């Protein structure tokens, strides 16, 4: 590279944890980008494919800077990963592909809004209006300028995704306190209050019940409770570990 060309680039060094976000041609320890000094550092990083939601410190020539900083041509930029736990609201909205994760978050008592027909623009508006972190595996969605707060969910399986979110945000767990269907709060009720809504077998076998304060559904620890308890136990391990 000639001296003249050297003066029109910035050298970006991506942390190993962030390289999988980058376009394949940029998945290297060091990336040289042509730069005329007008674009912000945030724009430079996102042009590689890396959402700023996943970035921690940005360091230019050894000095920490904000995403709005405009690096000079020839600068050396270090892009570091986000430190955990992340300091942010513990309220979430999930995109349409994360319904299984939404149910598991609600099971352990986390405020998780979800609709299976919500469009991306609606999710972005809801996140800002309700001060929620948007959880998604859509990297393009995380790079949208209008997004108030977002986080990439790691893992293919819902249980792996659950432990990742718990670890990233150090979530407080309150199992069996939210409706898995609508996210509303659950309140304990007596058997007499709900007896007319129960099947005969349920009346005979169970005595402890709760009702959702929003949708009115009635819950009890049925035969499926053991499987749900295994999910709760995995969440507790993630929280403590």
DOMARDREN-848169 format. One record per residue (C-alpha): residue in three letters; x, y negated, z. Coordinates in pm, 1 decimal. Each point is the difference from the previous one (the first is absolute). Example, Ala and Ser with C-alpha at 12.3 -4.5 7.8 and 13.67 -1.06 7.14 Angstrom:
BEGIN
+-----+----------+----------+----------+
:   r :        X :        Y :        Z :
+-----+----------+----------+----------+
: ALA :   1230.0 :    450.0 :    780.0 :
: SER :    137.0 :   -344.0 :    -66.0 :
+-----+----------+----------+----------+
END
This chain:
BEGIN
+-----+----------+----------+----------+
:   r :        X :        Y :        Z :
+-----+----------+----------+----------+
: UNK :      0.0 :      0.0 :      0.0 :
: UNK :    141.7 :   -336.3 :    -95.0 :
: UNK :     42.9 :   -283.4 :    246.1 :
: UNK :   -277.8 :   -189.6 :   -174.2 :
: UNK :   -241.6 :    293.9 :     30.6 :
: UNK :    104.0 :     51.3 :    362.0 :
: UNK :   -124.8 :   -351.2 :     74.0 :
: UNK :   -351.3 :     83.1 :   -126.3 :
: UNK :    -74.4 :    302.9 :    218.8 :
: UNK :    -75.5 :     87.5 :    359.5 :
: UNK :    120.1 :    325.7 :    151.4 :
: UNK :   -281.4 :    172.0 :    191.1 :
: UNK :     85.8 :    278.7 :    243.0 :
: UNK :   -306.7 :    207.4 :     89.8 :
: UNK :    -10.9 :    200.7 :    322.2 :
: UNK :    -28.2 :    372.3 :    -63.5 :
: UNK :   -348.6 :     15.4 :    155.8 :
: UNK :   -128.7 :   -249.3 :   -257.1 :
: UNK :    145.8 :    135.8 :   -321.5 :
: UNK :   -287.1 :    236.2 :    -76.7 :
: UNK :   -225.6 :   -304.8 :    -38.9 :
: UNK :    218.1 :   -140.0 :   -276.7 :
: UNK :    -45.5 :     77.5 :   -367.7 :
: UNK :    216.2 :    302.0 :    -96.2 :
: UNK :    261.8 :   -214.6 :   -174.6 :
: UNK :     47.9 :   -199.7 :    320.8 :
: UNK :     31.1 :    291.0 :    244.3 :
: UNK :    361.7 :    -69.7 :     76.4 :
: UNK :    194.1 :   -132.8 :    294.1 :
: UNK :     77.4 :   -319.2 :   -192.4 :
: UNK :   -204.9 :   -167.5 :   -272.6 :
: UNK :    116.9 :   -296.9 :   -207.6 :
: UNK :   -282.9 :   -226.2 :   -114.4 :
: UNK :     17.8 :   -298.4 :   -230.8 :
: UNK :   -107.2 :   -302.4 :    199.8 :
: UNK :     -8.5 :   -371.9 :    -76.6 :
: UNK :    -54.2 :   -118.1 :    358.1 :
: UNK :   -367.1 :    -98.1 :    -39.3 :
: UNK :   -179.7 :    316.6 :    118.5 :
: UNK :    -51.5 :     60.9 :    372.3 :
: UNK :    171.4 :    292.2 :    166.6 :
: UNK :   -338.9 :    159.2 :     66.9 :
: UNK :    -70.7 :     -5.2 :   -372.1 :
: UNK :    340.1 :    150.8 :    -74.1 :
: UNK :    -56.6 :    288.5 :    242.6 :
: UNK :   -350.9 :     73.3 :   -124.6 :
: UNK :    121.1 :     -8.9 :   -360.7 :
: UNK :    196.5 :    313.9 :     88.9 :
: UNK :   -324.4 :    168.2 :    108.2 :
: UNK :     53.1 :    -34.7 :    375.6 :
: UNK :   -302.0 :   -144.9 :    189.3 :
: UNK :     91.7 :   -267.4 :    253.5 :
: UNK :   -230.2 :    176.1 :    247.6 :
: UNK :    271.7 :    266.0 :     30.6 :
: UNK :    294.9 :   -236.5 :     30.8 :
: UNK :    160.7 :   -110.5 :    324.1 :
: UNK :    288.7 :   -245.7 :     -3.3 :
: UNK :    114.0 :   -171.0 :   -319.2 :
: UNK :    364.7 :    -99.7 :     20.9 :
: UNK :    174.1 :   -219.1 :   -258.5 :
: UNK :    377.8 :    -24.3 :     18.4 :
: UNK :    -16.2 :    111.4 :    362.2 :
: UNK :   -275.3 :   -240.6 :    111.4 :
: UNK :   -360.8 :    104.0 :     74.5 :
: UNK :   -249.3 :   -193.5 :   -212.4 :
: UNK :   -373.7 :    -14.4 :    -69.3 :
: UNK :   -165.9 :    150.9 :   -310.7 :
: UNK :    -50.9 :   -355.2 :   -129.2 :
: UNK :    377.3 :    -55.5 :    -16.4 :
: UNK :    143.2 :    -53.2 :   -349.3 :
: UNK :    334.4 :    175.2 :    -23.7 :
: UNK :    267.3 :   -158.9 :   -212.0 :
: UNK :    138.5 :    193.6 :   -296.7 :
: UNK :    285.1 :    219.9 :    117.9 :
: UNK :   -153.3 :     56.6 :    345.2 :
: UNK :      9.2 :    339.7 :    172.6 :
: UNK :   -338.8 :    101.9 :    140.5 :
: UNK :    -52.7 :    275.7 :    256.9 :
: UNK :   -357.2 :    131.9 :     21.8 :
: UNK :    -52.6 :    182.8 :    327.3 :
: UNK :   -290.4 :    223.9 :    104.3 :
: UNK :   -273.6 :   -103.0 :    239.5 :
: UNK :     75.1 :     80.3 :    362.0 :
: UNK :   -244.7 :    213.2 :    193.9 :
: UNK :   -221.5 :    -51.8 :    186.4 :
: UNK :   -141.8 :   -280.0 :   -211.3 :
: UNK :   -145.5 :   -299.4 :    180.3 :
: UNK :   -339.5 :    -52.5 :   -164.3 :
: UNK :   -373.1 :     37.2 :     68.1 :
: UNK :   -103.2 :    356.5 :     85.6 :
: UNK :   -310.8 :    -21.0 :   -217.1 :
: UNK :     -5.3 :    153.1 :   -344.9 :
: UNK :   -187.2 :     29.5 :   -326.1 :
: UNK :     80.2 :    297.2 :   -223.0 :
: UNK :    -19.3 :     34.2 :   -375.4 :
: UNK :   -235.8 :    247.5 :   -166.4 :
: UNK :    259.9 :    279.5 :    -19.1 :
: UNK :     54.6 :     20.1 :    376.2 :
: UNK :   -338.2 :    117.3 :    128.1 :
: UNK :    146.8 :    300.3 :    183.8 :
: UNK :    248.3 :   -226.7 :    176.2 :
: UNK :   -278.3 :   -242.9 :     93.8 :
: UNK :   -195.1 :    278.3 :    173.3 :
: UNK :    307.1 :    111.8 :    193.0 :
: UNK :     84.7 :   -353.1 :    109.9 :
: UNK :   -354.0 :    -43.0 :    127.5 :
: UNK :     21.0 :    334.8 :    178.5 :
: UNK :    290.4 :   -129.4 :    210.8 :
: UNK :   -174.1 :   -332.2 :     63.8 :
: UNK :    164.9 :   -228.9 :   -255.6 :
: UNK :   -208.8 :   -273.2 :   -165.8 :
: UNK :      2.8 :    115.4 :   -364.8 :
: UNK :   -239.7 :   -155.6 :   -251.9 :
: UNK :    -61.7 :    208.1 :   -313.4 :
: UNK :   -236.2 :     20.1 :   -296.8 :
: UNK :     40.5 :    251.9 :   -279.5 :
: UNK :   -128.3 :   -246.9 :   -260.3 :
: UNK :    201.5 :   -311.0 :     94.2 :
: UNK :    189.8 :   -173.3 :   -280.5 :
: UNK :    353.1 :   -132.9 :     47.0 :
: UNK :   -112.4 :   -362.9 :     -0.7 :
: UNK :   -258.6 :     75.9 :    269.1 :
: UNK :    263.6 :    168.2 :    217.1 :
: UNK :    230.1 :   -300.8 :    -26.8 :
: UNK :   -280.9 :   -237.4 :     98.8 :
: UNK :   -107.6 :    223.6 :    290.2 :
: UNK :    355.0 :     29.1 :    131.7 :
: UNK :     35.6 :   -379.1 :     12.2 :
: UNK :   -349.7 :    -73.1 :    129.6 :
: UNK :     10.8 :    258.2 :    280.5 :
: UNK :    374.8 :    -20.8 :     76.1 :
: UNK :     60.2 :    362.0 :    -95.0 :
: UNK :    308.1 :    169.6 :   -138.0 :
: UNK :    -76.1 :    161.6 :   -336.0 :
: UNK :    125.4 :    360.1 :     -4.0 :
: UNK :     67.9 :    144.5 :   -343.8 :
: UNK :    233.3 :    212.3 :   -210.5 :
: UNK :    -50.1 :   -233.8 :   -295.5 :
: UNK :    326.5 :   -192.2 :    -31.3 :
: UNK :   -146.3 :   -241.9 :   -252.6 :
: UNK :   -276.4 :    -94.1 :    242.9 :
: UNK :    259.5 :    -77.3 :    266.5 :
: UNK :    174.4 :   -239.2 :   -238.6 :
: UNK :   -313.7 :   -209.9 :    -57.0 :
: UNK :     67.2 :   -361.1 :     96.1 :
: UNK :   -341.7 :    -43.0 :    162.3 :
: UNK :     53.8 :    285.4 :    247.2 :
: UNK :     -0.3 :   -125.2 :    360.6 :
: UNK :    161.6 :    307.9 :    156.7 :
: UNK :     61.6 :    350.6 :   -125.6 :
: UNK :    194.6 :    319.4 :     58.2 :
: UNK :    103.4 :    293.2 :   -215.1 :
: UNK :   -115.9 :    334.3 :    142.9 :
: UNK :    264.8 :    269.0 :    -19.8 :
: UNK :    -86.4 :    367.7 :    -36.2 :
: UNK :   -226.7 :    207.6 :   -223.1 :
: UNK :   -195.2 :    184.4 :    269.5 :
: UNK :   -248.8 :   -190.6 :    218.4 :
: UNK :    168.7 :    118.3 :    320.3 :
: UNK :    340.0 :   -122.8 :   -121.3 :
: UNK :   -160.6 :   -330.9 :    -95.9 :
: UNK :   -158.3 :    -28.1 :    344.6 :
: UNK :    329.7 :     51.5 :    181.4 :
: UNK :    171.0 :   -250.6 :   -231.5 :
: UNK :   -254.2 :   -274.8 :     75.2 :
: UNK :      9.6 :     71.6 :    374.1 :
: UNK :    379.2 :    -15.8 :     -0.5 :
: UNK :     19.3 :   -317.0 :   -209.8 :
: UNK :   -244.3 :   -198.9 :    212.1 :
: UNK :     45.5 :    169.2 :    342.4 :
: UNK :   -376.4 :     41.0 :     21.1 :
: UNK :   -189.2 :     37.8 :    324.0 :
: UNK :   -206.8 :    318.9 :    -16.7 :
: UNK :   -351.1 :     28.5 :    141.1 :
: UNK :   -130.2 :    335.3 :   -130.9 :
: UNK :   -374.0 :     56.3 :    -39.8 :
: UNK :    -79.9 :   -371.3 :     33.0 :
: UNK :    -94.9 :    -78.5 :   -364.5 :
: UNK :   -249.3 :    140.1 :   -245.9 :
: UNK :    189.1 :    197.9 :   -267.2 :
: UNK :   -267.0 :    -91.0 :   -255.1 :
: UNK :    -45.5 :   -376.3 :     40.3 :
: UNK :    276.1 :   -116.2 :    241.1 :
: UNK :   -252.5 :   -121.8 :    258.3 :
: UNK :     61.0 :     37.1 :    376.1 :
: UNK :   -121.7 :    315.5 :    176.5 :
: UNK :   -187.9 :    -25.0 :    329.7 :
: UNK :    -76.2 :    283.9 :    236.4 :
: UNK :   -368.3 :     96.0 :     29.1 :
: UNK :   -184.4 :    250.4 :    212.6 :
: UNK :   -137.9 :    318.6 :   -145.6 :
: UNK :   -352.4 :   -117.8 :     76.5 :
: UNK :     51.9 :   -307.8 :   -219.0 :
: UNK :     77.9 :    206.5 :   -309.5 :
: UNK :   -168.3 :    333.7 :     67.1 :
: UNK :   -268.8 :    -58.7 :   -263.6 :
: UNK :    270.3 :    -43.8 :   -267.2 :
: UNK :    179.5 :    327.5 :     73.2 :
: UNK :    -31.9 :    345.0 :   -151.6 :
: UNK :   -105.2 :    273.6 :    247.7 :
: UNK :    345.8 :    157.9 :      2.4 :
: UNK :    164.9 :   -332.2 :     77.6 :
: UNK :   -243.1 :    -63.4 :    285.9 :
: UNK :     91.5 :    333.4 :    157.7 :
: UNK :    377.5 :    -21.5 :    -37.8 :
: UNK :     98.7 :   -363.3 :     55.7 :
: UNK :    -59.3 :   -263.0 :    265.0 :
: UNK :    234.0 :   -291.9 :    -82.8 :
: UNK :    -97.6 :   -234.2 :   -283.1 :
: UNK :     85.8 :   -337.1 :   -150.4 :
: UNK :   -179.9 :   -228.9 :   -242.4 :
: UNK :    144.7 :   -241.4 :   -253.3 :
: UNK :    -94.9 :   -357.3 :     78.8 :
: UNK :    -17.1 :    -85.3 :   -371.5 :
: UNK :   -146.7 :    288.7 :   -199.7 :
: UNK :   -170.4 :    185.5 :    288.9 :
: UNK :    153.7 :    341.7 :    -71.8 :
: UNK :     21.2 :    235.6 :    297.4 :
: UNK :    323.6 :    188.9 :     74.8 :
: UNK :    105.4 :    286.2 :    224.8 :
: UNK :    306.5 :    225.6 :     31.3 :
: UNK :   -116.6 :    282.9 :   -222.4 :
: UNK :    174.4 :    305.4 :   -141.9 :
: UNK :    215.0 :   -220.7 :   -221.4 :
: UNK :    143.7 :   -187.7 :    299.2 :
: UNK :    303.1 :    227.9 :     28.6 :
: UNK :    115.4 :    -91.4 :   -351.4 :
: UNK :    -53.2 :   -368.7 :     74.1 :
: UNK :    193.7 :     30.6 :    324.6 :
: UNK :    300.5 :    128.6 :   -197.1 :
: UNK :    -10.4 :   -321.5 :   -205.1 :
: UNK :    -20.0 :   -207.9 :    318.2 :
: UNK :    293.3 :    187.9 :    151.1 :
: UNK :    210.9 :    -63.8 :   -312.3 :
: UNK :    -89.1 :   -369.8 :     26.9 :
: UNK :    108.5 :     -6.2 :    365.4 :
: UNK :    332.5 :    157.7 :    -89.3 :
: UNK :     56.0 :   -263.9 :   -267.1 :
: UNK :    -84.3 :   -274.0 :    249.1 :
: UNK :    234.6 :    130.2 :    269.2 :
: UNK :    282.8 :     98.9 :   -235.0 :
+-----+----------+----------+----------+
END
